[in-house]
Amino acid sequence: MDRFQSIDTKIHEGYTRVRRKDNLGGCDIWLEAWDEIMVLVAEGAVKDISDLEDKYDWTEFLSNFIQDIEFELHNAGLKDKSYHKKCAAYCEGLIQLCGEDEKLVRDVRRGMAEAYFSSGDVAKCEKLYTDWLSDDPDWGWGYVGWSDNYWFGIENDQYERAIEILLMGYARPTLRDKIAVVDRLGALYKEVGKPEKAAEYEKMFSVMQRTVSRDSPYYDPRVKAKIGRNESCPCGSGKKYKKCCGA
């Protein structure tokens, strides 16, 4: 029990530092806590996130912690690029704890690829998405995540590459979450100054909105076309969009 208490104390201290705007210090102590968790995993004392949650009466919600640490590591990487690599390593470890939660696995994969891209290892990001989409070529949000790296993730946006990736997904007749790809295409074409193409996809998006399920982030027609990666998910879960319906 003392080992779990030690981890809990560090997680709580990390939140305290982050709230005091000590982002790097918060990340450092969170990574210490995470290393201790991974030791428990290696020893067989913990199987997955759900099992970890049941082992101790945690001060913070672990479901929030696992997304907050990735988010703060990303922010820390904007100050010190070494934290992008730390984020990628964190995501690789987290995948071991996802269990059978396929949605969480896909979400973590996107975070890991983004971290590699942000660290400057674009080739690694490309290989990851190529491999994942080879195994699951109808993963709509995979194409969105891959494309977003080129739209948002570098100093000189490579819009054409972002559009090229989205069109690969759009071409698949059995693509899941196709509305997300259509949404991004409309916004990107507008960004690059192609209003006719933008209008084409925006019209398609409006038609598709009428048929999406109630749990889709696009169910409410008032939802704006481009949802920020760190905005609250419009489905009402209280989680960040990238950690919920945007996974």
N, C-alpha and C positions, 0 to 999 in steps of 0.2 A: 504493500500500500504506500510506503514511503516514496517509491519511485514514481507512482502516479501523482502523488502530492507534489513532488519536485517539478514534474511536467506542468501540472496545473498552475503552480506558483509562477513559473516562467511565462506561461501563456498570458496570465493575468498581468504580469509586469510588462509584457510586450504591449498589451493594449494601453496600459498607463503611459508608456513612453510615446506611442503613436498619438495618443490624445494630446500630449504635450508638444506635438510637432517634431518629436525626435524619431523621424521615420527610420533612419539607418539603425539607430540603437534598438528600436522596437523589432525590426527585422532580424537583427543579430541574435537577440535573446529568443525570438520565436524559432529561429533555426536551431538554436541549442535544444529547445524543447522538442523540435521535430527529430533531431538526431537521436534523442533519448527514446522517442516513439519507435523509430526504425530499429533500434537495438532490441526493443521488446518484440517487434515483428520477427527479427532474425532469430530470436530465441524461441519463437513459437508461442509467446505469451499473449499475442494479439493477432487476430486473423484479418480483420477489416475495420472500417470506420465504425460500423454498427457495433461490433464487438468492443472496440475501444470505448465507445460512449457508455456501454453497459458496465465497464470495469470500475468506474469511479464517478462520484458525484461532482462533476466538473463545474467550476465557477462560471465559465463561458460556454456557450453552445459550440460544440466541435464542428457542427455543420457550418456555422458562421466563420469559425477560425480557419478552416481549410480554404475558404474562398478569400477571406481577408488577407491571409498571408501571401497568397498569389498577387492580389491587388497591390499590396504595399511593397512587395518585391519589385513589381513593375514600376511603381513610382520611385522606388530607391534607385532603380536602374537608370532613371532619367538624370540622376545626380552622379551615379557611379555605375558604369556599364557592367562591372563585375557582378552586380546584383541580377542582371538579366541571366547570366549563366547559372547563378545560384537558384534562380526561379526555375530554370529548365531542369536542374538536378532535383529540386523539390517536387516538380510535377512527375518526374520519372519515378520517384519514390512513392508519391501519392497513388499512382496507378496500381501499385501493389496492394493498396488498401481499399480499392473501389469494389472489390468483391464482384457480384453479378450485376451491379448497377451500371448498365450499359450507357445510360444517359450521362452519368458522372464520368465514365471513362472517356466518352467523346468530348465532354467539356474540358477535362484535364488535358487531353491530347491537343486541343486548340490552344490552351494556355501554354503548353510546352513548346509548340511550334512557334507561337508568337514570341516567346522568350528567346528562342534561338535566333529568330529573325532580328529581333531588337538588339541582340548581342553582336550582330554583324555576320552571323553564320547563316546566310540566306540559303546556301546549298543544303544545309541540314534541314531547314524548314521545307524546302522543295521536296527533298527525298521523303520526309515524313508524310507529307500530304499525298505524294505520288503513291507511296506504299499503302496508306490507309484507304485511299479512294480506289486503288486497284482491288483491295479486298471488299470494299463496300462502295461501289461506284454510284449508288443512288443516295448517298449522304449529302443532302442539300446544304445543311449548315457547314459541312466540311468545305464545300466550294466557297461559301460566304466567308468563313474564317480565313481560308487561304488567300482569297482576294483582298480581304480587309487589311492584311499585312502590307500590301502594295498601295492601298488607298490611304491608310492612316499611319502606317508604321515606320516610315522613313522620311528623311528631310525633304527629298525631292520625290514627290508622289509619282508613281508609275501607273497612271490611269489605264493605259492600254493593256498592260499586263493584268491588271485587276479585272478589266472587262473580259479579256481572253479566258481567264479562269472561270468566270461566271458563265460565259457562253458554253464552256465545256459541260457544265452541269445542266444548263438549260436545255441542251440538245438531247438529254436523256429522257425518253418518254415515261419512264417509271421513277423519275426523281422524287424523293420525299421532300416535303417542305419547299416545293417549287416556288411558292409565293414569296419566300424570303429571298430567293435568287432574283426573281422578277423585281422585287422592291429595290434591291441594290442596283440592278441594271438601270432602272429608271433614274435613280439618284446619281449614278455615275455618269450617265450620258448627259444629264443636265450639267454636271460639274465640268465636263470637257467641252461644253458649248455645242451640243448636238440636240437641239430642242425637238426635232421631229422624232428622233429615236427615243428620246426621253418620254415624249407624249405617248408613243406606242406602248412602252412598257408600263407607264403610269395608268393608261387605260386598262391594260391587261390586269394590273394590280387591283384596280377598283372592282373589276368583274370577279376576280378570284376572292376578294374579301367577303363577298356575299355567300360564299360556300364553305368558308373555313369553319372548323369546329369552335365551340365556345371557349375551349382552353387554349386557343391559339392567341399569340400576342397581336394578331391582326384582326381579331374578331370585331373589335370596336372600330368602325370606319373613321373615327376621329383620330386614330393613332397616326402619328406623322410617319412619313415614308422612311426616314433614316433614324433608327433608335440608337442612341449613344451606347457604347459598350459598357459604360459604368452607370448608366441611368437605371432607375428602378424599373423592374419588369412590369409592363402594362397588364399582365395577367392578375396582378394583385398579391403575389406571393410575398412581397417584401424583400425579395432577393434582387441583386443586380441582374440586369437583363442578360449579360453574358453568362451568368451562372444559373439561369432558369430556362425560359423558353428559347433563348438564344444559344443554348448549348448544342 
